[in-house]
């Protein structure tokens, strides 16, 4: 009796560890090369940008049955023009020099990162451009985005903590 309980406990522990390990796996080059399925790792679904998913649960015959499960407002003062990416149950949304990580099941914010801009940032036309992010990238354990003042920022996908930030170009002129 004791050995059956121990075997059951070991089996359950092994299953839990395996599940936890899979859930926390980094995004690999192999993952990124796949056609979009249960993960949406690219702005357009895949490297070739087809916006095609191999999932079959949703199709033209049942699309009318869809219902809103939750709504999440990203705020911002400009119009959003970016596609989210999805990995491991988290939806990542870029907007207005910020990245939001949202639980895909509940619509609850997990974290938000807002890149700090210089004090003299701004000018007459800058607000028009600040919301125009064309997407995020994910690789390994990081989500990447380009800030409004041209810094490449890597954020830990689970915590939102900055892994690194590197200025890759001069920022927009103050009044361009």
TORKOL-706452 format. One line per 5 residues: number of its first residue (from 1); their letters; for each residue x, y, z of C-alpha. Coordinates in pm, 1 decimal, m for minus. Layout:
BEGIN
NUM> a> X Y Z; ...
***
This chain:
BEGIN
1> xxxxx> 0.0 0.0 0.0; 276.8 240.7 98.3; 470.4 170.1 m224.2; 159.2 229.9 m439.5; 109.6 571.4 m277.7
6> xxxxx> 477.7 651.0 m324.5; 469.1 544.8 m689.6; 154.6 753.1 m742.4; 315.2 1053.2 m575.6; 632.0 1014.9 m784.1
11> xxxxx> 426.1 983.7 m1102.9; 221.3 1293.8 m1017.7; 535.5 1489.2 m925.5; 707.2 1389.8 m1249.5; 401.9 1492.2 m1451.6
16> xxxxx> 383.3 1825.6 m1270.3; 753.7 1895.4 m1323.6; 729.2 1801.4 m1692.0; 425.0 2024.4 m1739.7; 590.9 2313.6 m1559.9
21> xxxxx> 906.5 2272.3 m1765.3; 712.6 2274.5 m2092.2; 509.8 2578.9 m1985.7; 823.9 2775.6 m1906.4; 1024.6 2676.1 m2213.2
26> xxxxx> 1200.5 2952.5 m2404.2; 1098.4 3027.9 m2762.8; 1353.8 2859.4 m2989.4; 1454.9 2912.3 m3352.1; 1264.8 2591.9 m3432.5
31> xxxxx> 950.5 2737.0 m3271.7; 991.0 3057.1 m3472.7; 1027.3 2862.9 m3800.2; 695.7 2678.1 m3758.9; 370.4 2781.5 m3923.9
36> xxxxx> 145.9 2950.1 m3668.4; m65.7 2708.9 m3468.5; m143.8 2737.2 m3099.8; 129.4 3002.7 m3063.0; 135.0 3330.6 m3260.6
41> xxxxx> 502.9 3419.4 m3232.2; 526.2 3669.0 m3518.6; 334.4 3985.0 m3595.0; 202.6 3820.9 m3912.3; 194.9 3466.1 m3777.0
46> xxxxx> 513.6 3332.6 m3936.3; 837.7 3435.6 m4103.9; 664.5 3444.4 m4443.0; 390.8 3674.1 m4309.7; 92.8 3478.3 m4442.5
51> xxxxx> m121.8 3534.6 m4130.5; m228.0 3169.8 m4164.4; m286.0 2941.3 m3867.7; m299.8 2563.1 m3878.7; m570.8 2561.1 m3610.4
56> xxxxx> m901.5 2417.8 m3730.8; m1138.6 2479.3 m3438.1; m1254.2 2812.3 m3581.6; m1379.7 2813.5 m3938.7; m1635.9 2996.0 m4157.1
61> xxxxx> m1917.6 2763.9 m4047.2; m1882.3 2838.4 m3673.7; m1733.0 3190.1 m3667.0; m2078.1 3337.7 m3598.3; m2078.6 3158.1 m3261.1
66> xxxxx> m1784.1 3359.0 m3126.5; m1851.3 3567.7 m2817.1; m1648.5 3837.7 m2644.8; m1474.9 3685.2 m2342.7; m1294.2 3997.6 m2219.5
71> xxxxx> m1185.1 4345.3 m2325.7; m851.8 4502.0 m2236.0; m785.5 4870.7 m2293.6; m423.8 4955.7 m2367.3; m496.3 5325.5 m2330.6
76> xxxxx> m273.5 5557.2 m2522.5; m336.5 5883.0 m2697.0; m269.9 5768.5 m3052.1; m421.8 5509.2 m3280.4; m276.3 5160.6 m3237.7
81> xxxxx> m124.9 4999.4 m3545.9; 38.3 4682.9 m3423.5; m52.4 4317.5 m3409.4; m16.7 4130.3 m3083.1; 193.0 3818.9 m3043.7
86> xxxxx> 95.4 3518.5 m2831.8; 313.3 3270.3 m2646.7; 256.4 3035.3 m2355.9; m82.5 3179.0 m2257.9; 30.8 3542.5 m2269.9
91> xxxxx> m74.1 3806.0 m2521.7; 185.0 4081.7 m2577.9; 59.1 4417.3 m2708.1; 273.0 4717.2 m2810.4; 139.1 5074.1 m2795.8
96> xxxxx> 266.5 5426.0 m2729.0; 624.1 5331.4 m2636.4; 497.4 5057.7 m2404.4; 442.7 4682.4 m2399.0; 153.8 4513.6 m2219.2
101> xxxxx> 152.1 4145.1 m2120.7; m201.5 4013.9 m2073.0; m328.5 3675.7 m1954.9; m504.1 3539.9 m2264.6; m764.6 3348.7 m2061.4
106> xxxxx> m876.9 3627.1 m1829.2; m770.9 3953.6 m1994.1; m586.3 4050.8 m1676.1; m267.3 4254.3 m1706.6; 37.5 4055.0 m1599.7
111> xxxxx> 282.8 4341.8 m1646.3; 330.0 4666.5 m1835.6; 659.5 4821.3 m1940.0; 679.6 5183.8 m2049.8; 1007.4 5304.4 m2196.0
116> xxxxx> 1120.2 5631.7 m2040.1; 1182.6 5907.9 m2291.8; 1426.2 6197.8 m2251.6; 1298.0 6517.4 m2086.3; 1328.1 6715.1 m2409.5
121> xxxxx> 1145.8 6451.7 m2612.4; 866.7 6592.7 m2819.7; 788.4 6843.9 m3080.0; 500.6 6945.4 m3299.8; 464.9 6621.9 m3497.8
126> xxxxx> 599.6 6359.1 m3258.3; 258.9 6255.5 m3112.7; 153.9 6144.2 m3461.3; 440.6 5895.2 m3476.1; 462.9 5765.8 m3121.0
131> xxxxx> 191.2 5501.3 m3145.8; 300.3 5352.9 m3475.0; 475.6 5039.3 m3355.9; 475.4 4763.8 m3614.0; 504.7 4480.8 m3372.2
136> xxxxx> 707.8 4287.3 m3124.8; 946.6 3996.0 m3152.1; 995.8 3705.5 m2915.4; 1296.6 3477.4 m2886.0; 1439.4 3278.5 m2599.3
141> xxxxx> 1291.2 3419.1 m2280.4; 1260.9 3779.0 m2406.9; 1012.8 4000.9 m2587.7; 1180.6 4267.4 m2802.7; 1058.6 4606.1 m2920.4
146> xxxxx> 1199.4 4927.7 m3061.8; 1125.3 5233.3 m2849.6; 1019.0 5567.7 m2990.7; 1369.0 5705.8 m2943.0; 1529.1 5409.0 m3123.3
151> xxxxx> 1637.1 5186.5 m2835.0; 1613.4 4812.1 m2883.6; 1463.5 4684.2 m2558.5; 1454.8 4320.7 m2445.5; 1201.6 4240.4 m2173.6
156> xxxxx> 1174.9 3915.8 m1980.5; 857.9 3759.8 m2122.6; 729.5 3641.6 m1783.8; 818.7 3935.6 m1558.3; 854.2 4237.5 m1788.9
161> xxxxx> 1191.2 4321.2 m1635.4; 1443.2 4480.9 m1872.1; 1702.5 4226.6 m1986.4; 1882.4 4495.0 m2187.4; 1826.7 4824.8 m2365.3
166> xxxxx> 2056.1 4948.9 m2641.0; 2022.2 5267.0 m2846.3; 2050.6 5158.1 m3210.7; 2015.9 5494.2 m3385.1; 1977.7 5865.6 m3324.0
171> xxxxx> 1632.9 5960.8 m3199.9; 1393.7 6158.0 m3413.4; 1480.9 6527.8 m3421.8; 1291.1 6733.2 m3167.7; 1078.0 6906.3 m3434.4
176> x> 1083.2 6703.0 m3751.8
***
